[in-house]
């Protein structure tokens, strides 16, 4: 009896050590970009995750990180890997149809009023519109994978999984896809969808906060750096009578995190709550939450805003017009329809500090903007790696 107990304890200790070792060696290898919190969390001053510091030297210089879109032109290939857990299974098909995510990623012209009335378009439609048909994306949707451990085993640290558990999960999910014949080097964007909700919506420290980063995966015996994004399956909202409503995840979080897969775009919201950064005017800020009003009275990301002018320039979709002389009676078309952005320097002197002008109108994916007209950005390229405490012109609120 004692010998049996001893063997059992030894086995348990071994498994704990093995799991601890796995956690200790499953950390991200690139900067982590998180989804901005929903405005209801901002109202409650919910603490934003403490992001682990990542040492760039962990990847040899010049190494290609797979899952990164190197040129935002032509047709990109995405792979979508859903994962569920024994203690947090996916929603049944009569709640979220089995083909929902295929429609959310790949459809054109779908009738969203019957699919998800809180969503207005697909990932593909969003990028076609924002790129002026210069960039298309098609996604392969894999079957649901059941994780090795329970959800609470991975995400139990009160830190949105960022203490290590979420990276163990990501590494496992990606490696399983490779082991089943999917060479991740052949894809430009890698999406993981986990069952349940995202912490950017719930504020629960034991939920996964949607983000983009990279981990190592073994492919053909070699450790390969792979960029990924991870997002939730649905949001639980409540209507005016207090009844719970499960809303299948809307497009906003996916197109925002995909913005980081380009490898060029930072988050453009303010993480210390002193401002909203570019707010509702940019996909890379609070605009990722724009859309139809959800059951609880908030917009929930079903109609995200366009990329801001600076981001579109970075992605090569817009070549700014640089005036050489004073201009009068200029007509600037809506940027949602035509790639027209003006770039102005002080006194016409070229330098790292300049203004971008674009005409934003409430059309297309931008139809949920809370205003319209000439949008002027003050850009200082020297501030890319420094703290900026003047996020908007005094007295103006970018919501």
C-alpha positions in Angstrom: 0.0 0.0 0.0 2.7 2.4 1.0 4.7 1.5 -2.1 1.6 2.2 -4.2 1.2 5.6 -2.6 4.9 6.4 -3.0 4.7 5.5 -6.8 1.6 7.7 -7.1 3.2 10.7 -5.4 6.3 10.3 -7.5 4.2 10.2 -10.6 2.3 13.3 -9.6 5.5 15.2 -8.7 7.0 14.2 -12.0 4.0 15.5 -13.9 4.0 18.7 -12.0 7.7 19.2 -12.7 7.2 18.4 -16.4 4.3 20.9 -16.6 6.2 23.5 -14.7 9.2 23.0 -17.1 6.9 23.3 -20.1 5.5 26.6 -18.7 9.0 27.9 -18.0 10.0 27.3 -21.6 6.9 28.6 -23.4 7.2 32.3 -23.5 6.7 34.7 -26.5 9.7 35.7 -28.6 8.3 39.0 -30.0 6.5 42.0 -28.5 2.9 41.2 -27.4 0.2 43.4 -28.8 -3.1 43.2 -27.0 -6.7 44.1 -28.1 -7.8 47.4 -26.6 -10.3 47.0 -23.7 -13.9 47.5 -24.4 -15.3 50.9 -23.3 -17.3 49.4 -20.5 -14.0 48.2 -18.9 -12.5 51.7 -19.4 -15.5 53.1 -17.5 -14.7 50.7 -14.6 -11.0 51.4 -14.8 -10.2 47.6 -15.1 -6.5 47.0 -15.0 -4.9 46.3 -18.4 -2.6 43.2 -18.4 1.0 43.5 -17.4 2.7 42.4 -20.6 5.9 40.3 -20.2 9.0 42.0 -21.4 10.4 40.3 -24.5 14.1 40.4 -25.4 14.5 40.9 -29.2 17.9 39.2 -29.0 16.0 35.9 -28.5 15.6 35.8 -32.3 18.7 36.0 -34.5 18.8 39.1 -36.6 17.4 38.5 -40.1 15.4 35.4 -39.1 12.1 35.2 -40.9 9.1 35.0 -38.5 6.4 33.0 -40.2 2.9 34.2 -39.9 4.0 37.7 -40.8 2.6 39.5 -43.9 5.7 40.9 -45.5 3.9 42.7 -48.3 0.3 43.8 -48.0 -0.5 43.3 -51.6 -2.1 40.5 -53.6 -3.7 37.5 -51.9 -2.8 36.4 -48.3 -3.3 33.0 -46.9 -4.6 32.5 -43.3 -5.2 29.5 -41.2 -7.8 29.5 -38.4 -7.3 27.0 -35.6 -10.2 26.7 -33.0 -9.5 25.1 -29.6 -11.8 24.0 -26.9 -11.3 22.5 -23.4 -13.0 19.8 -21.4 -14.1 22.3 -18.8 -15.0 25.0 -21.4 -16.3 23.3 -24.5 -17.3 25.3 -27.6 -20.9 26.4 -28.0 -23.3 23.9 -29.6 -24.1 24.3 -33.3 -27.6 25.5 -32.6 -26.0 28.5 -30.8 -23.0 29.2 -33.0 -23.3 27.3 -36.4 -20.4 25.2 -37.3 -19.8 27.3 -40.5 -19.9 30.6 -38.7 -16.2 31.3 -38.7 -15.9 30.4 -42.3 -18.5 33.0 -43.1 -16.8 35.5 -40.7 -13.5 35.2 -42.5 -14.2 34.3 -46.1 -17.7 35.6 -47.1 -18.6 38.4 -49.5 -22.1 39.8 -49.5 -23.5 37.6 -46.7 -26.8 38.5 -45.1 -25.6 39.3 -41.6 -29.1 40.1 -40.4 -29.7 36.4 -40.2 -26.2 35.3 -39.3 -25.2 37.8 -36.6 -27.1 41.1 -36.5 -24.3 42.7 -34.5 -21.8 42.2 -37.3 -21.8 43.8 -40.8 -18.9 42.2 -42.8 -16.2 39.6 -43.0 -12.4 39.8 -42.5 -12.0 39.5 -46.2 -14.4 42.3 -47.0 -12.8 44.6 -44.4 -9.3 44.2 -45.9 -10.5 44.5 -49.5 -12.2 47.8 -48.6 -9.4 49.2 -46.6 -6.7 48.3 -49.2 -8.7 49.6 -52.2 -8.8 46.0 -53.5 -5.0 45.8 -53.3 -5.0 43.1 -50.6 -7.3 40.0 -50.3 -7.2 37.3 -47.7 -8.5 33.7 -47.8 -8.7 31.5 -44.7 -8.6 27.8 -44.1 -10.7 26.8 -41.1 -9.5 23.7 -39.2 -11.7 21.4 -37.1 -12.0 22.1 -33.4 -9.0 20.8 -31.4 -9.5 19.7 -27.7 -6.6 20.9 -25.6 -4.6 18.5 -23.5 -5.4 20.2 -20.2 -8.4 22.1 -18.7 -8.8 25.8 -19.4 -8.2 26.5 -15.7 -4.9 24.7 -15.9 -3.6 27.0 -18.5 -5.3 30.2 -17.3 -5.3 30.3 -13.5 -2.8 33.0 -12.6 -5.1 36.0 -12.3 -3.0 37.6 -15.0 -5.0 36.7 -18.2 -2.6 33.8 -18.8 0.4 36.1 -19.4 2.4 34.5 -16.6 3.0 31.7 -19.0 -0.1 29.5 -19.4 -1.5 31.1 -22.5 1.9 30.6 -24.3 1.9 26.9 -23.4 -1.6 26.7 -24.9 -0.5 28.5 -28.1 2.6 26.4 -28.5 0.5 23.2 -28.1 -2.2 24.3 -30.5 0.3 25.3 -33.2 2.4 22.2 -32.8 -0.7 20.0 -33.1 -1.6 21.7 -36.4 1.9 21.0 -37.6 1.8 17.4 -36.5 -1.5 17.0 -38.4 0.1 18.1 -41.7 -0.3 21.8 -41.7 3.0 23.5 -42.5 2.5 26.9 -40.8 5.3 28.3 -43.0 2.8 28.3 -45.8 0.5 30.8 -44.2 0.7 34.6 -43.9 -1.6 34.9 -40.8 -2.3 32.4 -38.1 -5.5 32.8 -36.0 -6.3 30.8 -32.9 -9.9 30.9 -31.7 -10.4 29.7 -28.1 -13.8 28.6 -26.7 -15.3 31.1 -24.3 -14.9 34.8 -24.0 -12.0 37.3 -24.1 -10.8 39.3 -21.2 -10.9 42.5 -23.3 -14.7 42.1 -23.0 -15.2 40.5 -19.6 -12.4 42.1 -17.6 -11.9 38.7 -15.9 -8.3 38.1 -15.1 -8.8 34.4 -15.6 -9.9 34.8 -19.2 -7.5 35.1 -22.1 -6.9 38.6 -23.3 -6.8 38.6 -27.1 -3.3 39.4 -28.5 -0.7 38.9 -31.1 2.8 37.6 -30.6 5.1 34.8 -31.7 6.4 31.5 -30.3 8.7 28.7 -31.5 7.2 25.7 -33.2 9.1 22.6 -34.4 8.7 21.9 -38.1 10.6 19.1 -39.8 13.0 18.9 -36.8 13.8 22.7 -36.8 12.6 25.3 -34.3 10.8 27.9 -36.3 9.5 31.3 -35.0 5.8 31.6 -35.8 3.6 34.7 -35.3 0.0 34.1 -34.1 -3.1 35.9 -33.0 -5.5 34.5 -30.4 -9.2 35.6 -30.1 -12.4 34.3 -28.4 -15.4 32.4 -29.7 -18.1 34.7 -28.4 -19.2 37.5 -26.1 -21.9 37.2 -23.4 -24.0 40.3 -23.2 -27.3 41.2 -21.5 -30.3 42.8 -23.0 -32.4 45.6 -21.3 -34.4 43.0 -19.3 -31.2 41.4 -18.0 -31.5 38.3 -20.2 -28.2 36.7 -21.3 -27.4 36.8 -25.0 -24.6 34.9 -26.6 -23.1 36.9 -29.5 -20.7 35.0 -31.8 -17.4 36.9 -31.9 -17.6 39.9 -34.2 -15.0 40.9 -36.8 -13.3 43.7 -35.0 -10.9 41.7 -32.8 -9.8 39.6 -35.7 -9.0 42.5 -38.1 -7.3 44.4 -35.3 -4.9 41.6 -34.3 -4.3 40.8 -38.0 -3.1 44.4 -38.2 -0.1 43.3 -36.1 0.5 40.3 -38.3 1.7 42.8 -40.9 4.7 43.3 -38.6 4.6 47.1 -39.0 1.7 48.4 -37.1 1.8 49.2 -33.3 -1.2 49.7 -31.1 -2.4 53.3 -31.3 -4.4 53.5 -28.1 -3.2 54.7 -24.8 -2.7 52.0 -22.1 -2.5 54.3 -19.1 -6.1 55.5 -19.4 -5.1 59.2 -19.7 -6.5 59.3 -23.2 -7.9 57.0 -25.9 -5.0 57.7 -28.4 -6.6 57.6 -31.8 -9.8 56.4 -30.2 -12.7 55.4 -32.5 -11.0 56.8 -35.5 -8.5 53.9 -36.1 -8.7 50.1 -36.2 -5.5 50.0 -34.2 -7.2 51.8 -31.4 -10.8 51.9 -30.1 -12.2 51.8 -33.6 -11.8 48.0 -33.4 -14.9 48.1 -31.2 -17.1 50.2 -33.6 -20.3 48.7 -35.0 -23.9 48.1 -34.4 -25.2 48.5 -30.8 -25.2 45.2 -29.0 -27.9 43.8 -26.6 -26.4 45.7 -23.7 -26.4 49.1 -25.4 -22.7 49.2 -26.4 -21.1 48.7 -29.8 -19.3 45.4 -29.8 -16.9 45.4 -32.8 -19.1 44.3 -35.6 -18.3 47.3 -37.8 -14.7 48.3 -37.0 -13.4 51.6 -38.4 -10.9 51.9 -41.2 -7.2 52.0 -40.5 -5.9 55.6 -39.9 -4.1 57.4 -42.6 -0.6 56.7 -41.2 -1.3 53.0 -41.0 -2.5 52.8 -44.6 0.7 54.6 -45.7 2.8 52.1 -43.7 1.0 49.2 -45.4 1.6 50.7 -48.9 -2.1 51.2 -49.7 -1.8 55.0 -49.9 0.8 57.2 -51.3 0.4 60.6 -49.7 0.1 63.7 -51.8 2.8 66.2 -50.8 1.9 69.8 -52.0 4.8 71.9 -53.2 2.8 75.2 -53.2 -0.2 76.7 -51.4 -3.4 75.1 -52.5 -6.9 76.6 -52.5 -10.4 75.1 -53.4 -9.1 71.6 -53.1 -11.7 68.8 -53.0 -10.6 65.8 -51.0 -12.7 62.6 -51.7 -13.8 60.3 -48.9 -10.8 58.1 -48.0 -13.1 55.1 -47.7 -13.6 55.3 -51.5 -10.3 56.7 -52.8 -6.7 56.4 -51.4 -6.2 60.2 -51.0 -4.2 61.5 -48.1 -2.3 64.9 -47.9 1.0 65.1 -46.2 2.0 68.6 -45.0 5.2 69.9 -43.3 5.6 73.1 -41.3 6.6 75.8 -43.8 7.0 73.2 -46.4 10.2 71.9 -44.8 10.5 68.1 -45.1 11.2 66.4 -41.7 10.1 63.7 -39.2 7.2 65.9 -37.9 4.3 66.5 -40.2 0.5 66.5 -40.6 -1.7 64.0 -42.5 -5.1 65.1 -43.7 -7.9 62.7 -44.8 -11.6 63.1 -45.4 -13.5 60.6 -43.2 -17.2 59.9 -43.9 -19.7 57.5 -42.4 -19.7 55.0 -45.3 -18.6 51.4 -45.7 -17.0 50.0 -42.5 -16.7 53.6 -41.4 -20.4 54.1 -41.1 -20.3 53.7 -37.4 -18.0 56.6 -36.8 -19.4 59.1 -34.3 -18.6 62.0 -36.6 -17.3 62.9 -40.1 -15.2 65.5 -41.9 -11.6 66.4 -42.3 -9.4 64.4 -39.9 -5.9 65.9 -39.2 -3.1 63.8 -37.6 0.0 65.4 -36.1 2.7 62.8 -36.7 6.2 62.9 -35.1 8.2 59.9 -36.3 10.9 60.6 -33.6 8.4 59.5 -31.0 8.0 55.9 -32.2 10.1 54.5 -29.3 9.4 57.2 -26.7 6.7 58.2 -24.3 4.1 60.6 -25.7 1.9 62.3 -23.1 0.2 64.7 -25.6 -2.1 62.2 -27.4 -4.6 64.7 -28.7 -5.2 68.4 -29.1 -6.3 69.8 -25.8 -10.0 69.9 -25.5 -10.7 67.4 -28.2 -12.0 63.9 -27.5 -11.4 61.3 -30.2 -14.3 59.2 -29.2 
